[in-house]
């Protein structure tokens, strides 16, 4: 390969990489993560429940997350049933066991996760929730 052709190939690869990164940032930027986090926060707190330890959104290069603790008089099985009813249908149960439940939503090239971990058996039940978005 000639030096000119090699330089052209490298330039094309560099431009393609930069454009791909810009499109990824623009796509993820169009989704209002904070609004979705507020919506998820509201619907995961049952009537009479309390919220504590609400974190500010934490950004990384290709992800963002927020977490909080819910305290409720519901038992774990009732709380997970409540979540399955209240969490929007775009979110699918990704995994579940006797201490965790995780929901996932694919949004274009991004993935949103809602992870719930049982912290105490209660009453009151305490659960730690983590809502995160990951750009692909």
C-alpha positions as a Markdown table, in Angstrom:
| # | Residue | x | y | z |
|---|---|---|---|---|
| 1 | Unk | 0.0 | 0.0 | 0.0 |
| 2 | Unk | 1.4 | 3.4 | -0.9 |
| 3 | Unk | 1.9 | 6.0 | 1.8 |
| 4 | Unk | -0.8 | 8.2 | 0.3 |
| 5 | Unk | -3.4 | 5.4 | 0.2 |
| 6 | Unk | -2.5 | 4.4 | 3.8 |
| 7 | Unk | -2.9 | 8.0 | 4.9 |
| 8 | Unk | -6.3 | 8.1 | 3.2 |
| 9 | Unk | -7.5 | 4.9 | 4.9 |
| 10 | Unk | -6.4 | 6.1 | 8.3 |
| 11 | Unk | -8.2 | 9.4 | 7.7 |
| 12 | Unk | -11.4 | 7.6 | 6.7 |
| 13 | Unk | -11.2 | 5.4 | 9.8 |
| 14 | Unk | -10.6 | 8.4 | 12.1 |
| 15 | Unk | -13.5 | 10.4 | 10.6 |
| 16 | Unk | -15.8 | 7.4 | 10.9 |
| 17 | Unk | -14.9 | 6.9 | 14.5 |
| 18 | Unk | -15.4 | 10.5 | 15.4 |
| 19 | Unk | -18.7 | 10.7 | 13.6 |
| 20 | Unk | -19.9 | 7.5 | 15.3 |
| 21 | Unk | -19.0 | 8.9 | 18.7 |
| 22 | Unk | -20.7 | 12.2 | 18.0 |
| 23 | Unk | -23.9 | 10.4 | 16.9 |
| 24 | Unk | -23.8 | 8.3 | 20.0 |
| 25 | Unk | -23.5 | 11.3 | 22.2 |
| 26 | Unk | -26.3 | 13.1 | 20.3 |
| 27 | Unk | -28.6 | 10.1 | 20.5 |
| 28 | Unk | -28.1 | 9.6 | 24.2 |
| 29 | Unk | -28.4 | 13.3 | 24.8 |
| 30 | Unk | -31.9 | 13.4 | 23.2 |
| 31 | Unk | -33.3 | 11.0 | 25.8 |
| 32 | Unk | -34.2 | 12.9 | 29.0 |
| 33 | Unk | -32.7 | 10.5 | 31.6 |
| 34 | Unk | -33.5 | 12.8 | 34.5 |
| 35 | Unk | -37.2 | 13.0 | 33.6 |
| 36 | Unk | -37.3 | 9.2 | 33.1 |
| 37 | Unk | -35.5 | 8.7 | 36.5 |
| 38 | Unk | -38.1 | 10.9 | 38.2 |
| 39 | Unk | -40.9 | 8.9 | 36.6 |
| 40 | Unk | -39.4 | 5.6 | 37.7 |
| 41 | Unk | -38.7 | 7.0 | 41.2 |
| 42 | Unk | -42.4 | 8.0 | 41.6 |
| 43 | Unk | -43.9 | 4.7 | 40.4 |
| 44 | Unk | -41.6 | 2.5 | 42.5 |
| 45 | Unk | -42.7 | 4.1 | 45.8 |
| 46 | Unk | -46.0 | 2.6 | 46.9 |
| 47 | Unk | -48.6 | 4.7 | 48.8 |
| 48 | Unk | -47.4 | 5.2 | 52.4 |
| 49 | Unk | -43.8 | 4.3 | 51.4 |
| 50 | Unk | -40.8 | 6.5 | 52.2 |
| 51 | Unk | -37.8 | 7.4 | 50.1 |
| 52 | Unk | -34.3 | 7.9 | 51.5 |
| 53 | Unk | -30.8 | 8.3 | 50.2 |
| 54 | Unk | -31.7 | 9.7 | 46.8 |
| 55 | Unk | -28.5 | 10.3 | 44.9 |
| 56 | Unk | -27.8 | 12.9 | 42.3 |
| 57 | Unk | -27.3 | 11.4 | 38.8 |
| 58 | Unk | -23.8 | 10.1 | 38.4 |
| 59 | Unk | -22.3 | 10.4 | 34.9 |
| 60 | Unk | -19.6 | 8.2 | 33.4 |
| 61 | Unk | -18.3 | 8.2 | 29.8 |
| 62 | Unk | -21.2 | 6.2 | 28.4 |
| 63 | Unk | -23.6 | 5.8 | 31.3 |
| 64 | Unk | -25.6 | 7.6 | 34.0 |
| 65 | Unk | -27.2 | 6.3 | 37.1 |
| 66 | Unk | -29.2 | 7.3 | 40.2 |
| 67 | Unk | -30.1 | 5.3 | 43.2 |
| 68 | Unk | -32.5 | 5.5 | 46.2 |
| 69 | Unk | -33.9 | 3.5 | 49.1 |
| 70 | Unk | -37.6 | 2.7 | 49.5 |
| 71 | Unk | -39.1 | 1.8 | 52.9 |
| 72 | Unk | -42.6 | 0.2 | 52.7 |
| 73 | Unk | -44.9 | -2.0 | 54.8 |
| 74 | Unk | -45.3 | -4.4 | 51.9 |
| 75 | Unk | -43.6 | -7.7 | 51.9 |
| 76 | Unk | -41.0 | -8.5 | 49.3 |
| 77 | Unk | -43.4 | -10.7 | 47.1 |
| 78 | Unk | -46.0 | -8.0 | 47.3 |
| 79 | Unk | -43.5 | -5.2 | 46.5 |
| 80 | Unk | -42.2 | -7.1 | 43.4 |
| 81 | Unk | -45.8 | -7.7 | 42.3 |
| 82 | Unk | -46.4 | -4.0 | 42.7 |
| 83 | Unk | -43.3 | -3.2 | 40.7 |
| 84 | Unk | -44.3 | -5.6 | 37.9 |
| 85 | Unk | -47.7 | -3.8 | 37.7 |
| 86 | Unk | -46.4 | -0.2 | 38.0 |
| 87 | Unk | -43.2 | -0.3 | 35.9 |
| 88 | Unk | -44.0 | 0.7 | 32.3 |
| 89 | Unk | -44.4 | -2.2 | 29.8 |
| 90 | Unk | -41.4 | -1.0 | 27.8 |
| 91 | Unk | -39.3 | -2.5 | 30.7 |
| 92 | Unk | -39.1 | -6.2 | 30.8 |
| 93 | Unk | -38.1 | -8.3 | 33.8 |
| 94 | Unk | -34.5 | -9.3 | 33.0 |
| 95 | Unk | -33.8 | -11.3 | 36.1 |
| 96 | Unk | -35.4 | -12.2 | 39.4 |
| 97 | Unk | -34.7 | -14.2 | 42.6 |
| 98 | Unk | -35.7 | -14.0 | 46.2 |
| 99 | Unk | -33.5 | -10.9 | 46.9 |
| 100 | Unk | -33.4 | -9.0 | 43.5 |
| 101 | Unk | -35.4 | -8.1 | 40.6 |
| 102 | Unk | -34.1 | -6.3 | 37.5 |
| 103 | Unk | -36.0 | -4.6 | 34.7 |
| 104 | Unk | -34.4 | -3.7 | 31.3 |
| 105 | Unk | -35.5 | -1.5 | 28.5 |
| 106 | Unk | -33.9 | -1.2 | 25.1 |
| 107 | Unk | -34.1 | 2.4 | 23.7 |
| 108 | Unk | -32.5 | 2.6 | 20.3 |
| 109 | Unk | -28.9 | 1.8 | 20.9 |
| 110 | Unk | -29.2 | 2.5 | 24.7 |
| 111 | Unk | -30.1 | 0.2 | 27.5 |
| 112 | Unk | -31.9 | 1.2 | 30.7 |
| 113 | Unk | -31.8 | -0.9 | 33.8 |
| 114 | Unk | -33.9 | -0.7 | 37.0 |
| 115 | Unk | -32.3 | -2.9 | 39.6 |
| 116 | Unk | -34.0 | -3.6 | 43.0 |
| 117 | Unk | -32.3 | -5.3 | 45.9 |
| 118 | Unk | -34.1 | -6.3 | 49.1 |
| 119 | Unk | -32.1 | -4.9 | 52.0 |
| 120 | Unk | -34.3 | -6.1 | 54.9 |
| 121 | Unk | -37.2 | -8.4 | 55.3 |
| 122 | Unk | -39.2 | -6.0 | 57.4 |
| 123 | Unk | -41.6 | -4.9 | 58.3 |
| 124 | Unk | -40.8 | -2.4 | 57.2 |
| 125 | Unk | -39.3 | -3.7 | 54.0 |
| 126 | Unk | -36.2 | -1.7 | 52.8 |
| 127 | Unk | -35.1 | -2.0 | 49.2 |
| 128 | Unk | -32.3 | -0.3 | 47.3 |
| 129 | Unk | -33.1 | 0.8 | 43.8 |
| 130 | Unk | -30.6 | 1.7 | 41.1 |
| 131 | Unk | -31.7 | 3.2 | 37.7 |
| 132 | Unk | -29.1 | 3.4 | 35.0 |
| 133 | Unk | -28.7 | 4.2 | 31.4 |
| 134 | Unk | -25.9 | 2.8 | 29.2 |
| 135 | Unk | -25.1 | 3.9 | 25.7 |
| 136 | Unk | -24.0 | 1.2 | 23.3 |
